[in-house]
Amino acid sequence: MRNLRGDDYQVTAEVRGTAEYDVVIRREHSELIVRCDCPYFVDRQEPCKHCWAVLLAAEKARYLNGNGSFRGLSIEVEDLDDVEDDAD
């Protein structure tokens, strides 16, 4: 993993797999919104091993603390259609 950066509400990193993948995790209230540009994530629209690796590293670095506890957090996948629309 390279370039792990974050704060209480967002973390980003580059994760090496078959290629290098960009992972972004945002905390919004009681949700963690995850995104990765690996084929598994894009094809299945579900958290991949790269997201989990970044989440574990973020926890260790004390990122994503937001406004309190991790109790009751849910993990949601960012809608890739929204991301593509933003890029246009």
C-alpha positions as CSV (number, residue, x, y, z in Angstrom):
1,M,0.0,0.0,0.0
2,R,1.3,3.5,-0.9
3,N,0.3,7.0,-0.1
4,L,-2.2,6.3,2.6
5,R,-3.6,9.7,3.5
6,G,-6.6,10.6,5.6
7,D,-8.5,12.4,8.3
8,D,-11.6,11.9,10.3
9,Y,-13.9,11.8,7.2
10,Q,-11.9,10.4,4.3
11,V,-9.0,8.2,3.4
12,T,-7.2,7.5,0.1
13,A,-4.5,5.1,-0.8
14,E,-2.9,3.3,-3.7
15,V,-3.0,-0.5,-3.3
16,R,-0.8,-2.9,-5.4
17,G,-2.6,-5.9,-6.8
18,T,-2.4,-7.2,-10.3
19,A,-2.0,-3.5,-11.0
20,E,-2.0,-0.4,-8.8
21,Y,-5.5,0.6,-7.7
22,D,-6.9,3.8,-6.2
23,V,-9.1,3.4,-3.2
24,V,-11.2,6.1,-1.6
25,I,-13.3,5.6,1.6
26,R,-15.5,8.4,3.0
27,R,-17.4,8.6,6.2
28,E,-20.8,10.1,6.0
29,H,-22.7,9.9,9.3
30,S,-23.1,6.2,10.0
31,E,-21.9,5.0,6.6
32,L,-18.5,4.3,5.1
33,I,-18.7,4.9,1.3
34,V,-16.1,2.8,-0.5
35,R,-14.7,3.0,-4.0
36,C,-11.9,1.2,-5.8
37,D,-11.0,1.2,-9.5
38,C,-10.1,-2.5,-9.7
39,P,-12.0,-4.8,-12.1
40,Y,-13.6,-6.8,-9.2
41,F,-15.2,-3.7,-7.6
42,V,-16.2,-2.2,-11.0
43,D,-17.8,-5.4,-12.2
44,R,-19.6,-6.5,-9.0
45,Q,-20.2,-3.1,-7.2
46,E,-19.2,-4.6,-3.9
47,P,-16.3,-3.9,-1.5
48,C,-13.1,-5.6,-2.7
49,K,-10.0,-6.8,-0.8
50,H,-8.3,-3.5,-1.7
51,C,-11.1,-1.6,0.2
52,W,-10.7,-3.9,3.2
53,A,-6.9,-3.4,3.3
54,V,-7.3,0.4,3.2
55,L,-10.0,0.2,5.9
56,L,-7.7,-1.8,8.2
57,A,-4.8,0.6,7.6
58,A,-7.1,3.6,8.2
59,E,-8.3,2.1,11.5
60,K,-4.6,1.6,12.6
61,A,-3.8,5.2,11.6
62,R,-6.9,6.4,13.5
63,Y,-8.5,7.8,10.4
64,L,-12.3,7.9,9.7
65,N,-13.2,8.6,13.3
66,G,-15.7,11.2,12.1
67,N,-18.0,12.2,14.9
68,G,-17.6,9.2,17.1
69,S,-17.9,5.5,17.4
70,F,-17.5,2.9,14.7
71,R,-20.5,1.1,16.3
72,G,-23.4,0.7,13.9
73,L,-21.5,1.8,10.8
74,S,-22.5,0.3,7.5
75,I,-20.4,0.0,4.4
76,E,-21.9,1.2,1.2
77,V,-20.5,1.2,-2.4
78,E,-20.2,4.5,-4.1
79,D,-22.4,4.7,-7.2
80,L,-19.9,4.6,-10.1
81,D,-22.4,6.3,-12.4
82,D,-22.2,9.4,-10.2
83,V,-18.4,9.3,-10.3
84,E,-18.4,9.1,-14.1
85,D,-20.9,11.9,-14.3
86,D,-18.7,14.1,-12.1
87,A,-15.7,13.4,-14.4
88,D,-17.5,14.7,-17.5
